[in-house]
Amino acid sequence: MISGRQALAQIEQTIAKIRQQEAQLERNWQTATEDVARLRIERTEAFRELARLKLNAITKNEVVGQLDAAERQALNLIASRREALNALTARRQEAETRVRQAEAERHAAAEALEAALGEVESLRKGVEAQIRVSADWTEARARLEEVTGQAQQAEKKAVQAETDQNEKRRPYEADPLFMYLWKRKFGSAAYRVNSFSRFMDRLVARVVGYDKARANYVLLNEIPARLREHARRIMNEMRDARERLTALERRALVAAGIEAAEAKVAEAQGALDDADGRLAEAREALTAMDRTYDSSVLDGDAPYREAVEVLAAADAREDLNQLYQEALRTPTPQDEDIVQRIQATDKRITDALRHAVDAHRQLQEVAQRRATIEHEWEEFRRQGYDNPSGSFGNEVVLGNVLGGLLTGAVGGAILGEVLRGGFHQGPSPWDSGFGGGIPFPQPGGFGTGGSFGGGGGGFRTGGSF
């Protein structure tokens, strides 16, 4: 079993390695692409030699001049592209370095927080073991349990009375004559009508047996209210008992020096928050650089293509093709040497193109795997799997999957399944309510406070049973 932070570090190491693969593949692709352009220039130079040998002076000067111009243009395009790509790669590597530094700083901050929490937890356990045998704590705890039981029973009775009220009041409210008298407040001090109405209302009251029904209806409404008020009073007593117990525990913790340990936790938590902020900024900058890189390298490479196209257009001139065909038909030793060089260069150009296409395809595949792993890294952080109490019991499977992602043998989607299936949230220092618990928000958003009594208001113990 490994901790969540260790699992996160493995994922980050895999991302760094796959970025190294990406950089190597980029170099391979750049070399192959430049080889295509370089071989095209060699081919152009061979045609230039052939033109000098075969064409007359006027045509030769024109053809050679055009080939020279094409070569200069191609070389300028290649140089500008190399310079821009090198600058972009350097900025991207700087952004990657800042991310790795920020990740290392965050891991150090998380480790410091875990150590500080360990001190608090150790001190708390020691104090808790000692105070549990004291008479004051035993008495306060017994009182809390007693009043908690009373509160549970009071809440249960109040809920039952409210349920019964809703059922038993229906016959009364379904009787229009009873409800007529009830709404007129008949039989109460608030009843105010003239003598004739009073006479008629009395007749109606005798018919429906209003006096007895009214007494029952009043009682039916009053009982739930009284029980609810009683439940609230008992719950207040329970809160008071819990606060007294918590105060007793807190005094014992303070006497043992808990405040200094908590101050370390607060400082460590603040340092972790700062490290998280720096990491977020570094990753945001790297993401922006990745988008620029992808649009420049993965989605196209106009300058290299333009250089090759310029050279291809130059040596595809009709007079050069005629010159080449003539050299094939009537070879001289000099012609034959140049033609053989052109033919050999054509084959090398084809091979270089194949290598460039293959390197670019591999570069795109690796970039996609890297993006998938980084997405899972973000989900890992969002879920808080690296919280101090998180762990993974499938570390062997996780290591194999990460290794498979590096080689391309495993698809990226399986990483998320392995992480979700292997995560375990263990007991946290925040789980204990002894002395009021740890007074700081816990990282990762894992709230595990205990409660009983079901939904609604429920009953929170605030202590450790």
C-alpha positions, 0 to 999 in steps of 0.5 A, a space after each residue: 500500500 502506498 500513500 495518496 501523495 506517493 501515488 501522485 508523485 508516481 503520476 508526476 514522474 510518468 508525466 515527466 518521462 513522457 515529456 522527455 519522450 516527446 522532446 526526443 521524438 520532436 528532435 527526431 522529427 526535426 532532424 528528419 524534416 531538415 534532412 528532407 530540405 537538405 536533400 532537396 538542396 543537394 538535388 537542386 545543386 546537382 541540377 545546377 551542375 547539369 545546367 552549367 554543363 548542358 545549357 548554353 550561356 544565356 539559358 544557363 545563367 537564367 536557370 542557375 540564377 533561379 536555382 540559387 534564389 530558390 536555395 537561398 529562400 529555402 535556407 532562410 525558411 529553414 533557418 527561421 523555422 529552426 530558430 523559432 522552434 528552438 526558442 519555443 522548445 526552450 520556453 516550453 522546457 523552462 515551463 516544464 522545469 517550473 512545474 517540476 519545481 512547484 511539484 517538488 515544493 508542494 510534495 515537501 509542503 504536504 509532507 510537512 503537513 503530514 508530520 505536523 498532523 502526526 504530532 497533533 494526533 499523537 499528543 491527542 491520543 496520549 491525552 485522551 487515554 489519560 483523561 478517559 480514566 479521570 472521574 470528571 471526564 467519566 461523569 461529563 461523558 455519562 451525562 452527555 450519553 444520558 441526555 443524548 439518549 433522552 434527546 433521541 427519545 424526545 425527537 422520536 416522540 415529537 416526530 411520531 406526534 406530528 405524524 399522528 397529528 396529520 392523520 387524526 386531524 383529517 376527520 375534523 377538518 373534513 367536517 364543514 360544520 365543525 370547521 365553520 365553528 372553529 374558524 369563527 372561534 366559537 367557544 373561545 374568548 375571541 368569539 364575537 358575533 351578534 345574538 342571532 348568529 350566536 343562537 344559530 351557532 349554538 344549534 349547529 354546535 349541538 348538532 355536531 357535538 362541537 364542545 367535545 370535538 373542540 377539546 379533542 382538536 385543541 389537544 391534538 394540535 397542542 401535543 405535538 407542539 409541546 413535544 417538539 418544544 420538549 425535544 428542543 429543550 433536551 437538545 439544548 441540554 445535550 449541546 450544553 453537556 457536549 460543550 462541557 465535555 469538549 471544554 474539559 477535553 480542550 483544557 487537558 489538551 492545552 495543558 499538554 501543549 496542543 496549541 504549539 502543535 496546532 500552530 505548526 499544523 496551521 503554518 504547514 497548511 498555509 505553506 501547502 496552500 501557497 505551494 498549491 497556488 504556485 503549482 497552479 500558476 506553473 501548470 497554467 503557464 505550461 498548458 498555454 505553452 503546450 497549446 502554442 507548441 501543439 499548434 506549431 508542431 503537432 498541427 502543422 509545420 508551414 515553414 519546413 513545407 514551404 522550403 521544400 515546396 520552393 525547392 521542388 518548384 525550382 527543380 520541376 521547371 520544364 527546361 530542367 526536366 528536358 535537360 534531365 531527360 536529355 542527359 538520360 538519353 545521351 549520357 557522357 561520363 559527367 552527365 552520368 555521374 550527375 544523373 546517378 547522384 540525382 537518382 540516389 538523392 531522390 531515394 534518400 528524399 523518399 526515405 527521409 520523408 518516410 522517417 519524418 512522417 513516422 516521427 510526426 505520427 509518434 510525436 502526436 501519439 505521445 502527446 495524446 498519451 501525455 494529455 490523458 495522463 495529465 487529465 487524470 492528474 487533475 482529476 486526482 487532485 480534484 478528488 483529493 486523493 493525495 490527502 494525508 489519510 488517502 492510500 492506494 492498495 493496488 500499487 503494483 497495478 498502478 505501476 504497471 499501468 503507468 509503465 504501459 502508458 510510457 510504452 503505449 501498450 496501455 490506453 490512457 482511460 484505464 488509469 482513471 479506473 485503476 485510481 478510482 478502484 484502488 483508492 482508500 480513505 483511511 481514518 483522519 486526524 479530523 475524524 476525532 471530535 476530542 477536544 473540539 477536533 482539529 480547528 483547521 480545514 482539512 486538505 482534499 475536502 474530505 468531511 467525515 464528522 460523525 452523527 446519528 439520529 438520521 437526517 433533518 437536525 440529527 444528533 451530533 456527538 462532538 466527542 469520541 464514543 
